[in-house]
């Protein structure tokens, strides 16, 4: 028997098209609902019912029905505008998949509120029913804190929660034999489990978005600007412009020389950096709380008033050319550039980020200015603050500092439509018999950021895993492919990758091995594991991968304010919203063995693939062998 708890995401307002209920006041009251439903009909799972509900085309678009007869305990949150004299009537659905498969877990219910779920499943023989309730309550407390607590009010709330913590340290029961719980552990762990809720987001009249996610008691902050512009939006002739522009941002502005800019950052004890990818460019600063205003001013200055002096351009041209030479020595970088060029031939995604040497020598100031005017527009930017930030303060600073941003330009949608990332099955081999280690990558067409298949592919990536024979614990990894590599001494390392773009992606495995005479065995092991995803995905393997994935994502998000800012900026550009940890975990939990098999069949079974290799490539099986391995059953 399974139970699931569903939670609303946040305080919300009615949809504009639903005018019959009237407009809600800005001041709203958070309410919670505790409900219990019994399994009178002997329903063992809500998954099947949820799928049928999705397939039922006769249901109203926003009408979600609770599974009758399903016993579960739920703790929900809703809103009550002061003008309304009655509560909104809500039924919380009993199936996580109902949400997981539609619009990233966020839907409108009866036009009233934005909801998302946390799928907390359990089996009677494995978990105590009390754990479900305690997790529900702990999340509600975290939700309450995040929504209503700001600044010094946190201290007042701590004085309230401390006695509650002591009170609930005693075990109690709900409905006699049904729910027993000790809530101390839940309350104490609530901040670690579901502390990351939606950031505050404000859209300025220019279209520029400002997002913040504060960390209590933090003394440092990361302030950054994420721009929906990268190398894929360049032409063949101007390839490398986005990266060149990133370099020029630190070479002086209308009011700061390069030296004074460096001195100002150094005097603050801060850190200023930038990077360019195929779809995004980022400028960010990590500073103390008291220097947030200075950081915003510096970022706005380099983005709006970069000097672009001709002497600086010529100096930086040499720097970029030397950087390109250094990158050519990084085999992995070269391999993935060739992989993209082969997979997305004659498209923006197939071009390198740095650009060719010939292009770098030809880029002019006019090219840089044109790129800024076309792509560095307010609607394609997000200003993000994490750590010791105040949302209202950052909004005011941004509104003042970024007032000169252009608002008109080419939209991301139009840019992608004009140059979509078409996937082409093919291969490229760079033979070098003098190389001791052979590197090769095998990849299939993947999913876009917004595809429903993105999460199953992420779980599949965790299932295949990564391995390095020199890493501690290399012999104890749980990945089946890693165990094969280790027990048979097939190579030095391998890495599974799942790269997402706005309209497509790449899913595959990169291998580095000194066993050149065993490359056919290595290729066989890799392709067999791809097929195992189709035919041999076991529930225990999927669950293990999901837990590892959750841990990895949590460690990344909590490693620094910069990592958190990166997640917020990237997700607002790709999803249009911040996917909270709770929502992300719920989407991961919705993936099961059947989902993995279906997704693997769709993306791997009898599908075109792309191969890039560098080294003793003559020992690697030919393309036709790899292609036939997508449909020839090894079993």
Phi and psi in degrees as a GROMACS rama.xvg file:
@    title "Ramachandran Plot"
@    xaxis  label "Phi"
@    yaxis  label "Psi"
@TYPE xy
-118.498  148.615  UNK-2
-126.651  153.897  UNK-3
-141.975  141.512  UNK-4
-109.499  134.981  UNK-5
-114.657  134.33  UNK-6
-124.24  141.023  UNK-7
-70.7183  154.991  UNK-8
-79.4671  -48.2199  UNK-9
-162.207  172.877  UNK-10
-63.5004  136.24  UNK-11
-143.056  172.05  UNK-12
-120.763  155.979  UNK-13
-62.9878  152.506  UNK-14
-66.2733  150.121  UNK-15
-63.9448  -34.9161  UNK-16
-73.4925  -15.3242  UNK-17
-95.9209  87.0434  UNK-18
-94.0569  -10.4844  UNK-19
-68.5407  -24.5379  UNK-20
-89.3265  -5.71906  UNK-21
82.0125  166.124  UNK-22
-86.1635  139.855  UNK-23
-86.2966  150.896  UNK-24
-71.5308  153.824  UNK-25
-65.6356  -28.3999  UNK-26
-89.5163  115.441  UNK-27
-127.232  153.514  UNK-28
-104.996  127.341  UNK-29
-78.1752  128.933  UNK-30
-121.458  153.678  UNK-31
-127.863  149.676  UNK-32
-126.021  124.403  UNK-33
-108.085  120.9  UNK-34
-137.072  149.877  UNK-35
-129.472  131.853  UNK-36
-123.97  141.999  UNK-37
-102.765  152.638  UNK-38
-90.6003  73.4589  UNK-39
-78.0461  -22.9461  UNK-40
-99.1382  2.70984  UNK-41
69.4647  29.8803  UNK-42
-74.5386  125.032  UNK-43
-89.1767  -24.7748  UNK-44
-153.88  146.12  UNK-45
-94.5823  -3.99385  UNK-46
-62.2248  -49.462  UNK-47
-61.218  -42.8919  UNK-48
-62.1136  -41.1837  UNK-49
-61.4897  -40.4361  UNK-50
-64.4496  -41.979  UNK-51
-64.2442  -36.5404  UNK-52
-62.3868  -41.1192  UNK-53
-64.8038  -35.6259  UNK-54
-79.4089  -15.4387  UNK-55
-75.2441  101.044  UNK-56
-76.4699  -11.8738  UNK-57
-84.1016  -10.0876  UNK-58
-72.8998  148.212  UNK-59
-64.9687  149.177  UNK-60
-55.924  -40.8004  UNK-61
-105.838  13.5999  UNK-62
-97.1149  102.549  UNK-63
-104.268  128.477  UNK-64
-105.61  139.989  UNK-65
-73.847  140.519  UNK-66
-69.3519  113.405  UNK-67
-70.338  144.415  UNK-68
83.4248  -5.86957  UNK-69
-84.3833  123.134  UNK-70
-86.3959  126.557  UNK-71
-160.799  161.929  UNK-72
-113.816  127.744  UNK-73
-131.848  147.147  UNK-74
-126.942  109.259  UNK-75
-113.857  162.57  UNK-76
-127.879  137.978  UNK-77
-141.637  -177.695  UNK-78
-123.069  151.078  UNK-79
-133.585  102.141  UNK-80
-62.1616  146.711  UNK-81
-63.8103  -28.0151  UNK-82
-72.262  -24.6788  UNK-83
-86.2737  141.326  UNK-84
-99.6764  -1.54716  UNK-85
-134.243  158.825  UNK-86
-76.6932  152.112  UNK-87
-66.4011  134.128  UNK-88
-84.8629  122.864  UNK-89
-132.552  141.663  UNK-90
-120.339  128.212  UNK-91
-92.3554  121.967  UNK-92
-60.5486  156.014  UNK-93
-101.279  7.70069  UNK-94
-130.372  118.986  UNK-95
-65.1844  -34.079  UNK-96
-65.519  -24.1449  UNK-97
-58.2265  -33.5845  UNK-98
-93.0283  -38.7854  UNK-99
-59.3601  -29.4669  UNK-100
-94.2563  3.687  UNK-101
-133.285  117.504  UNK-102
54.8868  42.3648  UNK-103
60.8024  32.6251  UNK-104
82.0888  -2.6713  UNK-105
-112.148  122.263  UNK-106
-137.902  164.358  UNK-107
-98.1298  132.609  UNK-108
-109.292  113.891  UNK-109
55.9186  23.4441  UNK-110
70.4241  16.5842  UNK-111
-100.546  -52.6791  UNK-112
-142.227  157.376  UNK-113
-81.9249  129.876  UNK-114
-124.939  152.086  UNK-115
-144.899  170.75  UNK-116
-123.212  159.17  UNK-117
-121.36  112.405  UNK-118
-81.93  102.02  UNK-119
-107.658  91.9216  UNK-120
-93.5534  150.361  UNK-121
-154.435  157.446  UNK-122
-114.028  142.984  UNK-123
-55.5367  -40.1873  UNK-124
-75.3055  -11.9837  UNK-125
-107.568  -38.3545  UNK-126
-129.79  152.164  UNK-127
-79.598  142.282  UNK-128
-61.9447  -28.7695  UNK-129
-63.1365  -30.9176  UNK-130
-62.1623  -35.4636  UNK-131
-63.6651  -45.46  UNK-132
-67.3105  -41.7616  UNK-133
-64.1868  -39.3687  UNK-134
-64.0628  -37.9178  UNK-135
-62.5723  -48.0436  UNK-136
-65.3899  -41.2309  UNK-137
-61.7964  -39.3446  UNK-138
-67.2294  -39.2224  UNK-139
-61.0914  -40.2581  UNK-140
-63.7136  -41.366  UNK-141
-65.2522  -40.7977  UNK-142
-59.9109  -45.9864  UNK-143
-60.5381  -45.5293  UNK-144
-60.1103  -46.3199  UNK-145
-67.9388  -38.6334  UNK-146
-74.3551  -35.262  UNK-147
-117.423  -9.84099  UNK-148
-100.849  125.197  UNK-149
-134.573  131.753  UNK-150
58.7553  -121.4  UNK-151
-70.9385  -17.0688  UNK-152
-64.3582  -20.3267  UNK-153
-59.5577  -40.2299  UNK-154
-63.1339  -40.4986  UNK-155
-64.7876  -39.9595  UNK-156
-66.4379  -35.9911  UNK-157
-60.2278  -37.2533  UNK-158
-67.9625  -24.7655  UNK-159
-80.5201  -43.3094  UNK-160
-74.9173  -26.999  UNK-161
-60.2687  -47.8442  UNK-162
-63.2679  -35.681  UNK-163
-63.3614  -40.7592  UNK-164
-57.2398  -44.5432  UNK-165
-68.4299  -38.4004  UNK-166
-62.4165  -45.6339  UNK-167
-82.2942  3.65181  UNK-168
-69.0346  -17.8142  UNK-169
-84.8324  138.372  UNK-170
-73.2254  145.121  UNK-171
-141.621  172.459  UNK-172
-129.097  150.486  UNK-173
-122.516  126.398  UNK-174
58.6787  48.3185  UNK-175
52.535  -91.3562  UNK-176
-92.2457  8.68058  UNK-177
-101.623  -52.2559  UNK-178
-128.584  113.702  UNK-179
-121.494  136.457  UNK-180
-156.714  147.121  UNK-181
-110.423  115.206  UNK-182
-91.0868  -4.46167  UNK-183
-58.4769  -49.9023  UNK-184
-61.0669  -38.6232  UNK-185
-66.3886  -44.1927  UNK-186
-64.8445  -42.7918  UNK-187
-65.5855  -32.5233  UNK-188
-93.023  -4.94122  UNK-189
-59.2748  -38.1989  UNK-190
-68.0973  -27.1147  UNK-191
-85.1473  -32.6258  UNK-192
-78.0521  -49.4723  UNK-193
-136.047  43.0041  UNK-194
-79.2722  -21.5296  UNK-195
-90.5725  98.4322  UNK-196
-103.783  -175.863  UNK-197
-62.0865  136.36  UNK-198
-72.9975  162.631  UNK-199
-77.1524  131.966  UNK-200
-128.508  129.794  UNK-201
-125.71  130.229  UNK-202
-101.737  119.616  UNK-203
-76.7778  162.282  UNK-204
-55.0752  -27.973  UNK-205
-73.7297  -13.4246  UNK-206
100.473  -9.65873  UNK-207
-70.4591  131.865  UNK-208
-101.604  141.599  UNK-209
-121.283  122.492  UNK-210
-126.635  137.244  UNK-211
-134.518  149.063  UNK-212
-142.156  103.184  UNK-213
-80.8131  146.284  UNK-214
-113.174  116.292  UNK-215
-57.3056  137.815  UNK-216
69.7264  6.33231  UNK-217
-75.1586  146.607  UNK-218
-112.482  -2.59613  UNK-219
-122.033  160.03  UNK-220
-144.197  151.363  UNK-221
-111.833  122.187  UNK-222
-116.459  123.355  UNK-223
-144.693  162.567  UNK-224
-121.099  119.617  UNK-225
-103.805  126.347  UNK-226
-117.592  130.998  UNK-227
-80.295  63.92  UNK-228
-154.427  128.829  UNK-229
-151.228  -161.164  UNK-230
-69.2201  -23.0331  UNK-231
-70.1428  -16.3208  UNK-232
-92.9138  11.6233  UNK-233
-96.2432  160.553  UNK-234
-88.1934  172.633  UNK-235
-61.0547  -35.7527  UNK-236
-77.3442  -28.3453  UNK-237
-107.3  13.774  UNK-238
-58.1726  127.073  UNK-239
109.82  -6.84078  UNK-240
-65.3187  -44.1763  UNK-241
-59.5109  -43.7818  UNK-242
-69.4158  -39.463  UNK-243
-60.3625  -42.538  UNK-244
-64.5059  -37.2409  UNK-245
-59.628  -41.8061  UNK-246
-64.7245  -40.1518  UNK-247
-71.0102  -18.3346  UNK-248
-62.5971  -26.6704  UNK-249
-99.9937  10.3407  UNK-250
-105.083  26.8645  UNK-251
110.141  148.681  UNK-252
-127.456  -172.638  UNK-253
-64.6698  -27.3614  UNK-254
-121.216  -1.11944  UNK-255
-134.112  130.954  UNK-256
-79.6854  167.316  UNK-257
-59.8631  -39.785  UNK-258
-67.5952  -43.4881  UNK-259
-67.7287  -32.4948  UNK-260
-64.1647  -46.2285  UNK-261
-63.3684  -40.0739  UNK-262
-65.3029  -39.5698  UNK-263
-64.917  -43.0548  UNK-264
-65.5023  -42.2391  UNK-265
-64.8219  -39.9481  UNK-266
-64.0162  -30.6642  UNK-267
-79.3864  -13.9559  UNK-268
70.4567  24.2858  UNK-269
-95.9798  -175.508  UNK-270
-137.37  123.77  UNK-271
-119.091  130.192  UNK-272
-151.979  170.942  UNK-273
-156.523  158.526  UNK-274
-153.579  156.978  UNK-275
-124.335  134.998  UNK-276
-121.392  -172.341  UNK-277
-69.7556  -25.6341  UNK-278
-123.716  -10.7523  UNK-279
-141.435  152.376  UNK-280
-127.307  138.081  UNK-281
-132.04  136.52  UNK-282
-125.593  127.109  UNK-283
-147.354  157.451  UNK-284
-134.156  137.829  UNK-285
-110.285  117.325  UNK-286
-139.227  172.178  UNK-287
-74.1079  160.899  UNK-288
-55.0125  -41.6055  UNK-289
-70.3713  -14.3114  UNK-290
-105.449  14.4206  UNK-291
-60.6154  -43.3785  UNK-292
-58.8303  -42.4058  UNK-293
-64.1707  -40.4312  UNK-294
-62.3463  -43.6836  UNK-295
-61.6796  -42.4736  UNK-296
-63.3938  -42.0909  UNK-297
-64.9821  -45.8293  UNK-298
-63.1783  -42.5499  UNK-299
-65.2074  -34.9602  UNK-300
-66.672  -47.5767  UNK-301
-72.0619  -23.0495  UNK-302
-88.4917  -25.9241  UNK-303
-108.391  -25.9125  UNK-304
-132.083  36.2747  UNK-305
-62.1303  132.057  UNK-306
-67.2804  -39.9654  UNK-307
53.4374  45.8996  UNK-308
-67.8118  144.383  UNK-309
-63.4457  -39.6964  UNK-310
-62.6847  -40.9316  UNK-311
-66.1657  -37.4151  UNK-312
-61.3274  -44.5034  UNK-313
-66.6687  -40.0479  UNK-314
-63.6727  -43.1749  UNK-315
-72.3753  -25.8682  UNK-316
-60.5627  -43.0094  UNK-317
-65.6009  -38.6531  UNK-318
-61.7194  -44.7954  UNK-319
-66.5036  -38.3936  UNK-320
-63.2929  -40.757  UNK-321
-67.1285  -36.6898  UNK-322
-62.6235  -40.0001  UNK-323
-62.5602  -39.2903  UNK-324
-63.4393  -38.1409  UNK-325
-69.2392  -38.9439  UNK-326
-63.8127  -34.5074  UNK-327
-61.0422  -21.103  UNK-328
-84.3618  -14.5035  UNK-329
-88.4594  100.716  UNK-330
-58.8871  -40.7503  UNK-331
-62.9399  -42.7386  UNK-332
-61.5437  -45.2274  UNK-333
-63.2074  -42.3811  UNK-334
-60.5034  -45.9314  UNK-335
-72.9984  -27.4319  UNK-336
-65.5092  -43.3703  UNK-337
-66.2852  -35.9287  UNK-338
-62.5965  -45.4624  UNK-339
-65.8452  -41.7103  UNK-340
-63.1529  -33.5848  UNK-341
-80.3158  -38.632  UNK-342
-72.5198  -39.7742  UNK-343
-120.343  63.6853  UNK-344
-63.6684  134.511  UNK-345
61.6139  29.8738  UNK-346
-128.634  167.914  UNK-347
-61.379  -34.9634  UNK-348
-67.9064  -21.0717  UNK-349
-83.4396  -10.4658  UNK-350
-88.5068  155.776  UNK-351
-75.3016  160.654  UNK-352
-74.8175  -41.2076  UNK-353
-75.6878  -22.604  UNK-354
84.018  160.88  UNK-355
-72.1853  159.746  UNK-356
-60.1282  -39.1029  UNK-357
-62.8564  -41.9631  UNK-358
-65.715  -42.5943  UNK-359
-59.0482  -36.8098  UNK-360
-71.6907  -20.8428  UNK-361
-101.497  -15.5109  UNK-362
-60.4443  132.613  UNK-363
-113.795  170.961  UNK-364
-60.9172  -37.4415  UNK-365
-62.2858  -37.4462  UNK-366
-62.9091  -41.9265  UNK-367
-65.6353  -45.2337  UNK-368
-64.5825  -38.1916  UNK-369
-65.4547  -40.1827  UNK-370
-63.8863  -41.8589  UNK-371
-61.5697  -47.7804  UNK-372
-63.4972  -34.9736  UNK-373
-81.4588  -40.6598  UNK-374
-115.289  -25.8382  UNK-375
-85.9055  63.0373  UNK-376
-109.632  155.482  UNK-377
-57.2015  -44.388  UNK-378
-62.9062  -18.0664  UNK-379
-101.568  14.9038  UNK-380
-122.363  151.431  UNK-381
-134.628  124.803  UNK-382
-94.0553  123.466  UNK-383
-120.529  137.128  UNK-384
-129.919  130.586  UNK-385
-132.89  155.942  UNK-386
94.5168  -127.174  UNK-387
-84.7414  65.415  UNK-388
-120.803  149.864  UNK-389
-114.644  126.522  UNK-390
-61.7815  -50.3058  UNK-391
-61.2049  -39.5277  UNK-392
-62.6977  -46.0229  UNK-393
-65.5921  -36.3641  UNK-394
-61.144  -46.0307  UNK-395
-63.5187  -44.3638  UNK-396
-61.5546  -43.9965  UNK-397
-66.5331  -43.5614  UNK-398
-59.4376  -36.9913  UNK-399
-79.1063  -42.7057  UNK-400
-77.7296  -32.6357  UNK-401
-104.75  28.5241  UNK-402
-72.2069  -16.0923  UNK-403
-93.8623  4.57854  UNK-404
-65.1253  135.834  UNK-405
-67.527  147.699  UNK-406
-107.739  -13.6476  UNK-407
-108.944  135.321  UNK-408
178.861  -170.924  UNK-409
-79.4003  127.39  UNK-410
-74.4147  157.709  UNK-411
-61.4974  -40.9103  UNK-412
-59.7994  -44.7469  UNK-413
-66.0587  -39.004  UNK-414
-64.0413  -40.5543  UNK-415
-71.753  -39.4771  UNK-416
-60.8307  -37.8839  UNK-417
-74.5739  -20.1751  UNK-418
-146.413  71.3488  UNK-419
-70.8233  156.837  UNK-420
-86.8729  78.9417  UNK-421
-70.7606  129.516  UNK-422
-88.9245  132.271  UNK-423
-124.401  120.39  UNK-424
-69.8249  123.524  UNK-425
-169.735  -174.224  UNK-426
-149.541  157.257  UNK-427
-137.86  133.33  UNK-428
-125.93  126.281  UNK-429
-113.188  100.325  UNK-430
-83.9062  129.115  UNK-431
-145.937  97.9983  UNK-432
-68.6929  -15.4592  UNK-433
-81.9246  -12.6892  UNK-434
-77.0562  130.64  UNK-435
-73.3105  -37.9688  UNK-436
-108.246  132.538  UNK-437
-100.088  130.426  UNK-438
-112.539  134.471  UNK-439
-146.818  153.246  UNK-440
-131.031  135.773  UNK-441
-118.945  126.628  UNK-442
-142.109  150.297  UNK-443
-111.203  163.163  UNK-444
-61.9181  128.164  UNK-445
-101.402  -161.744  UNK-446
-107.039  156.17  UNK-447
-76.3711  171.272  UNK-448
-56.6214  -40.8438  UNK-449
-93.4155  2.99412  UNK-450
-71.9332  141.81  UNK-451
-61.8218  -17.7451  UNK-452
-85.799  -5.47143  UNK-453
-62.0527  -42.4653  UNK-454
-71.1588  -45.3406  UNK-455
-57.5886  -38.0525  UNK-456
-65.6944  -34.3651  UNK-457
-66.2956  -39.3926  UNK-458
-66.4135  -40.4889  UNK-459
-61.7544  -37.8957  UNK-460
-60.0149  -43.3092  UNK-461
-66.2568  -33.3854  UNK-462
-66.1296  -44.1002  UNK-463
-70.9583  -38.0381  UNK-464
73.6933  -167.527  UNK-465
-138.207  159.453  UNK-466
-156.45  141.008  UNK-467
-138.9  123.22  UNK-468
-65.7372  -20.4763  UNK-469
-91.4518  -5.25543  UNK-470
-78.7901  147.036  UNK-471
-60.133  137.323  UNK-472
73.9394  22.9821  UNK-473
-62.4848  -26.4762  UNK-474
-85.9367  -5.33379  UNK-475
-112.934  11.8614  UNK-476
-70.203  154.556  UNK-477
-92.6544  -14.8327  UNK-478
-63.4975  130.08  UNK-479
-64.1902  -39.2835  UNK-480
-63.9756  -39.2823  UNK-481
-64.5005  -39.4285  UNK-482
-63.2908  -38.3939  UNK-483
-65.8706  -44.7398  UNK-484
-60.8212  -42.637  UNK-485
-70.7437  -48.4967  UNK-486
-68.2391  -28.3489  UNK-487
-105.829  3.73059  UNK-488
49.459  57.9048  UNK-489
-89.9613  -14.3915  UNK-490
-177.544  -174.784  UNK-491
-87.761  -41.69  UNK-492
-167.407  162.927  UNK-493
-147.77  156.856  UNK-494
-142.863  126.931  UNK-495
-87.4448  136.601  UNK-496
-128.39  147.195  UNK-497
-137.658  92.604  UNK-498
-97.6255  125.239  UNK-499
-108.301  141.614  UNK-500
-127.899  -179.488  UNK-501
-64.36  -30.9391  UNK-502
-128.48  -2.37615  UNK-503
-161.831  -164.8  UNK-504
-174.104  -179.411  UNK-505
-135.112  131.094  UNK-506
-127.736  120.357  UNK-507
-171.183  -165.147  UNK-508
-133.599  135.219  UNK-509
-109.385  130.633  UNK-510
-123.783  137.983  UNK-511
-123.192  125.369  UNK-512
-147.713  145.298  UNK-513
-91.9664  -10.3844  UNK-514
-82.5851  69.1053  UNK-515
-63.3939  -32.6119  UNK-516
-76.4744  -5.5035  UNK-517
-117.026  21.0257  UNK-518
-62.684  -30.4007  UNK-519
-67.4889  -36.8176  UNK-520
-67.3307  -39.7791  UNK-521
-61.6525  -46.6705  UNK-522
-61.8963  -40.3242  UNK-523
-62.0178  -44.1271  UNK-524
-61.7481  -42.4186  UNK-525
-65.6352  -48.9757  UNK-526
-67.6759  -32.5334  UNK-527
-65.6703  -37.8491  UNK-528
-70.162  -31.6705  UNK-529
-60.2198  -43.7657  UNK-530
-67.857  -32.4629  UNK-531
-60.3852  -31.7024  UNK-532
-62.176  -31.2156  UNK-533
-79.2659  -46.8381  UNK-534
-107.374  -24.5501  UNK-535
-120.816  16.6206  UNK-536
-69.1691  115.286  UNK-537
-99.7126  147.089  UNK-538
-53.6952  -39.9064  UNK-539
-67.2542  -34.6585  UNK-540
-67.0286  -40.8045  UNK-541
-65.0828  -44.7537  UNK-542
-63.6434  -40.4022  UNK-543
-62.5644  -42.5613  UNK-544
-65.3343  -38.6984  UNK-545
-63.6809  -42.3688  UNK-546
-65.4496  -41.631  UNK-547
-63.7577  -38.8088  UNK-548
-65.0604  -44.2158  UNK-549
-59.4803  -44.9634  UNK-550
-62.5849  -43.3083  UNK-551
-63.3762  -44.0864  UNK-552
-65.3786  -39.9374  UNK-553
-64.8344  -44.9194  UNK-554
-62.1012  -38.4016  UNK-555
-66.7804  -45.3453  UNK-556
-65.2129  -35.6773  UNK-557
-96.2661  4.37884  UNK-558
-69.209  -33.3063  UNK-559
-167.768  164.546  UNK-560
-65.6325  -29.3134  UNK-561
-66.2003  -41.3781  UNK-562
-62.959  -41.7469  UNK-563
-65.8726  -41.6312  UNK-564
-62.3504  -39.5292  UNK-565
-60.9764  -43.3862  UNK-566
-61.4389  -45.2623  UNK-567
-64.2685  -49.4056  UNK-568
-60.1249  -47.3922  UNK-569
-63.5478  -43.2052  UNK-570
-70.3303  -36.3944  UNK-571
-65.3677  -33.3021  UNK-572
-75.7173  -36.6354  UNK-573
-90.4485  -43.2622  UNK-574
-97.0922  -21.5555  UNK-575
83.3371  5.83562  UNK-576
-161.091  166.019  UNK-577
-90.7672  121.866  UNK-578
-83.9291  108.629  UNK-579
-67.3301  163.549  UNK-580
-61.4004  -40.7803  UNK-581
-62.6009  -44.6312  UNK-582
-65.9038  -41.4221  UNK-583
-60.3487  -45.3523  UNK-584
-63.8701  -37.7163  UNK-585
-64.9444  -38.9677  UNK-586
-67.7422  -36.1618  UNK-587
-65.4617  -43.8805  UNK-588
-62.7178  -26.9029  UNK-589
-72.4389  -14.2408  UNK-590
-82.8969  128.326  UNK-591
-127.584  -174.956  UNK-592
-61.5033  -38.8955  UNK-593
-66.5482  -38.6763  UNK-594
-61.1933  -43.733  UNK-595
-61.1363  -45.6232  UNK-596
-62.0121  -44.0763  UNK-597
-64.045  -43.1811  UNK-598
-67.2887  -41.9276  UNK-599
-63.4469  -39.5585  UNK-600
-60.7339  -41.6483  UNK-601
-67.5931  -40.0717  UNK-602
-101.055  -17.0375  UNK-603
-116.559  -46.3948  UNK-604
-58.9007  113.876  UNK-605
54.0473  42.0037  UNK-606
-112.697  152.755  UNK-607
-65.4694  150.7  UNK-608
-137.499  169.001  UNK-609
-127.155  141.369  UNK-610
-129.614  132.982  UNK-611
-129.263  134.406  UNK-612
-144.879  147.245  UNK-613
-138.231  126.924  UNK-614
128.683  -141.536  UNK-615
-79.8418  66.5364  UNK-616
-71.4562  -12.9665  UNK-617
-66.6209  -18.873  UNK-618
-90.0476  -7.25785  UNK-619
-82.5346  135.163  UNK-620
-55.2297  153.739  UNK-621
-75.271  173.496  UNK-622
-61.0462  -39.4955  UNK-623
-61.8901  -34.8755  UNK-624
-65.4494  -46.262  UNK-625
-60.5875  -43.5648  UNK-626
-63.668  -42.4635  UNK-627
-68.0866  -25.2633  UNK-628
-70.8163  -9.33037  UNK-629
-80.8305  -15.6908  UNK-630
-129.503  -18.8108  UNK-631
-73.7206  119.507  UNK-632
-76.379  120.212  UNK-633
-73.356  -5.98639  UNK-634
